[in-house]
């Protein structure tokens, strides 16, 4: 496959499971603002805090697997609080 074909294929089909997520992408996925994403890093309730991001140069990223685990815990926590005992 030529380089042009590979580039076009990547544009049409981005990696379905990214390993790192940028702040704006995370905000979009959560349906919140970037500012609120950073608020979640310092949330007073430690069970609601986002996992720590990492940096490459000046760019900030979150590990996609850690974000998914965090999201799953939040969903489970809300479901258990909603379900009657």
Secondary structure, 3 states (H helix, E strand, C coil): CCHHHHHHHHHHCCCCCCCEEEHHHHHHHHCCCHHHHHHHHCCCCHHHCCCCCEEECCEEEEEHHHHHHHHHHHHHHHHHHHCCC
